[in-house]
Structure formats: structure tokens, C-alpha cells
Amino acid sequence: MIDFVAVFITLFAVIDPIGTVPVFIAVTDSYDQKTKARVALLATVVSALVLLFFMVMGEFILTYLSIPLPAFQISGGIVLFLFALNMIFGESKPEEEIKLLKKSHKETAIFPLAVPSIAGPGAMLAAVLLTKNSVYSLWEQAQTALVMIGVLFIVYILMLMSGFISRFIGSSGASIISRVMGLILSAIATTNILVGFSEYFNLS
């Protein structure tokens, strides 16, 4: 049985549902309500497929390339940490991704909403690390997938409620929350690096 709370917090931090809201508001500003709903649904489905692919195939790809999982965990932790630093000190997720605008609503749903806003590099790496075959059983991996789908459902609901949320927290509020998530993500990344080093030297 997985630690549902820990897995949920990890996935919530890397997927960043709240930080996705201002991105959704910006890229769908010229669409009517029905089109916005279609964009939200398509973005959620595409991001779910991307993350499920990494959950299922990520470790197999690493094995095929002869990359030990601890090495991936260390490098993944470093990338996550740099990603977190960018969220904290650089441009926040909403400010950075709002620049990536597309005119077609289908293109908008895929890029920048599904990738990289929802299924970003941090989420992809977390999907692999949370479903390691040597640590988690198939049932535990399925549980993690269900938690991930739950987080994505929250993303979907928040996008549908984007109008109300925008009036409630404003772009500044979303920027602050995104930075707080970056701080949490940096702690998660540090843990991954330390665990990766520990596992690597135990294997050596």
C-alpha cells in the first residue's frame, strides 16, 4: 500500500494545478465557454496519456539504454531541483507559460496546456520515480496512477472554474502559490538526490 498523502502531495506539487489556471485563462481568453470546456478536457486527457506512458514505459526505456535507476533518480532530482529554483526565483510558471500562446484551440490544449504546463518535465520524472518496479508492486503502481488521475481531475475542475478562480486569487495570487509549490518541489528533489546516491552506493 502506497502512502497516498505523500504521493498526492508530490504529484500535486509537480503538476501544479493552481499554477495551470492562469495559463488556461490566458490561452483561452478569446474562446467561448463551450470551446474552453473542450480545451480543458482535451488538455487533461493528453496530459494523462503522457504521464501514464512514463509510468508504464519510463523504467523499461532506462533499462534498454542501460541507465541504472539510481542514476536517473539523481539526475532527475537535479532537474527537478533546477525546475523548482526556476519556479521560486525565476519567472513563475504562469508568467513563463503564458508566453507560449497558440491560436487553434486543439493546439492550445496540447501545447502549452497539456505539455509543458500540466505534464511538465517534473511531472514526467516523478511518474517514473513513483512507479519503480524494484520498489513498488503492480498494485501499488496502479494506486499511484489512480492518485495521478485524481490530481489531473482537480486540474480539469480548476480549469472549468477558471473564471471564478481568476476573480478570487488574481494573477498575483497564482504566482505566489506557484512559488510555494516550487519550494515544496525543491525539498522533494533533494530527497530524490539523497536516496539516489544511497541506492547507487548500495548497489556498487
N, C-alpha and C positions, 0 to 999 in steps of 0.2 A: 504494500500500500504506500503510495507516494504521500509526501507532505503537501496536501492540497493548498494550504495557505502560502507556503514558501514558493511553490510553483506558480501560483496565481500572481503573487507579488512580482516575481521575476518576469513573467510574460507581460504583465501589465506595464512594468517599467520599460521593457524594450519595445513593446508595440506602441505604447504611449497613446491610448485612445483619446485623452483630452487634448493632447498636442495636435492630433489629427483634425480636430474640429475647425480651427481657424483656416487650415489648409483647404478643407472641404468647402467652407464658406466662400473663400476667395475664388476657387476654381469653378464653382458652380453659380457664381453671382448672377450670370446672365440667363440661367436656365429657369424654366417654370418648375412648379412643385413636383409634378409627375416625373419630369426628367431628372430632378435632383434625387428622387427616390430610386430611380433606375440606376443612376450613377453610384449611389450608396450601396445598393445590392450587388452590383457587378464588382465594385472595388472590394467588397467583403469576400465574395466568392473567389475572386482571383488571388487575393492575399492568403486565403485559407488553403487553396491548392498549392501555392508556392511553399508555404510553411510545412504542409503535410509532406510535400516532396522531400524537403530537407530532413524531416523526421524519419522518413522511410529509407531514403537513399543516401543521406549525408555520410553516414558511417561506412557504407559499402563503397562509396566513392573514395573515401580516405584509405580504406583497406586496399583497394585496387591500385592506388597511387603509392602504396607502401608508406603512408604517413601515420606514425603512431598517434593514437587518440590523445595522449597527454600533450604531445607537441602541438596538436591542433587546439587543445584546450588552453595552452599557454598563449599561443598566437591569437586565438580567439579572444582570450581575456584582454590581451594588449589592445586589439582592435576595439573591443567593447569599451575599454578604458578611454582610448582616444576619442571614440564616439561620444562618450559621456562628458569628457572635457569640452568637446565642441558644443554640447548642449548647455553646459554650465557657463563657460567663458566666451564662447564664440557666438555666432548668430544662433538664436534658439531655433528649434525645429520648425515652428510655424513660420518665422521670418525667412528662414532659408528656403523652405519648400514652396512657399507662396510664389516665389520667382519662377517656378517650373510650371508655367501655365500651358494648357492645350485647348484648342477650340472645340474639337469633336468631343461629345460627351462620352463616347466609348473610349477614346484615347485618354481623356481626363480620368476616367475610372481606373484605367490600368496604370497610367503614369501622369501625374506623380502620386495619385492616391494609393493604389494597391502597392506599388513599388516606386519610390522607397519610403513613402510615408507610413504605411501600415506594416508591410512585410519588408522592413529595412534590414541592413546588414546585421544589426544587433539581434533582431528577432530571428533571423536565419541561423546565426551562430548558437543562440540559446536553444533553438529547436533541436539542433544536433546534440548539444551538451546535455540536455534534459532527457534524452532518449538513448543513452549509450547502452549497447547490447550487453556489455560486461557488467553493468551496474543494475539495469532495470529489466524486469521481465516484460514479456509481450503485453500482459495485462496492465502493468504499470505504465508502459509506453502509451497504451490506449487511453489510460486515465489522463496522462499528460496532454494527449491530443484533444480529449474532451474539454479539459481546462482551457486549452488554447482556443477552441471553438467558442467557449463561453466568453473569453476576453474579446474575441472578434465580434461576437453578438453584441457586446457592450459598445464596441466601436460603431457597429451598424445603428444601434439605437441612438447613440450620441449624434451621429451624422443626421439622422432623421429629425432630431431635436435641435439641430444646429442654430436655427433662428432664435429660439428661446435662450439657448446657452450663450449665444453671441451677445444678446442684450444683458444677460446676467453677469458674466465674468469679463466680457470685453477682451480685446486682443492682448492687453497688458496682463490680465489675469491668466490667460492661457500661456503666455510667455513665462510667467513666474512658475506656474505649475510644471511646465516643461523642464525648467532648470532644476526644480526639486527632484523630478524624475531622473535627471542626469546625475544628481548626487547619489541617489539610491543605486543607479546603474553602475557608478564608479566603484561602489563598495562590492557589488556583485562581481564585477570584473576582476577586482583584486583577489577575491576569494577563488575565482576560477584559475587565476595565475598561480596562486599558492598551492591549490590542490593539484594542478597540473604538474608543477615541479615535484611535489611529494610523490605522485604516482609514477612519474618518469624515473626518479631515482630508485624507487622500489622495484621497478621493472628491470633496471640496469644491473 
